[in-house]
């Protein structure tokens, strides 16, 4: 995302679709299974939202959904 050669369309695809889907379908379930005492679904969703908000604000991106 931080690469200056990354197109706006690619950033939108990553931030609005690919990354949230990958995070929710693969990363979260794996982390909750491996470390259930350290993480909660709510905490991980909050972390995801914080990361997405940071990059969306940095690149002035608004997702359509």
C-alpha positions in Angstrom: 0.0 0.0 0.0 2.8 2.4 0.8 4.6 1.8 -2.5 4.3 5.0 -4.5 3.8 2.8 -7.7 0.6 1.2 -6.3 -2.3 2.5 -8.2 -5.4 4.0 -6.6 -7.5 1.2 -8.0 -5.2 -1.4 -6.5 -5.3 0.4 -3.1 -9.1 0.5 -3.2 -9.3 -3.3 -4.1 -6.9 -4.1 -1.2 -8.5 -1.9 1.4 -12.1 -2.3 0.5 -12.2 -6.0 -0.5 -9.1 -8.2 -0.4 -7.6 -7.4 3.0 -10.8 -7.4 5.1 -11.9 -10.6 3.5 -8.5 -12.3 4.1 -8.4 -11.0 7.6 -11.9 -12.2 8.5 -11.8 -15.6 6.8 -8.2 -16.7 7.5 -6.3 -14.5 9.9 -8.9 -14.1 12.6 -10.1 -17.7 12.9 -6.5 -18.9 13.0 -5.4 -16.4 15.6 -8.5 -17.1 17.8 -7.8 -20.8 17.5 -4.1 -20.5 18.4 -4.4 -17.9 21.1 -8.0 -17.8 22.4 -7.0 -16.3 25.8 -5.1 -13.4 24.2 -7.6 -12.3 21.5 -11.3 -11.8 21.1 -13.3 -11.4 17.9 -14.2 -7.9 19.0 -10.6 -6.9 19.6 -9.4 -8.3 16.3 -12.3 -6.5 14.5 -11.3 -3.3 16.2 -7.7 -3.8 15.2 -8.8 -4.4 11.6 -10.9 -1.3 11.6 -8.1 0.8 13.0 -5.7 -0.4 10.3 -8.2 0.2 7.5 -9.1 3.7 8.8 -5.4 4.6 8.9 -4.8 3.6 5.3 -8.1 5.0 4.0 -7.4 8.3 5.6 -3.8 8.3 4.4 -4.9 7.7 0.8 -8.3 9.5 1.0 -10.2 6.3 0.1 -13.9 5.7 0.7 -15.3 2.2 0.2 -18.7 2.0 -1.5 -20.1 -0.4 1.1 
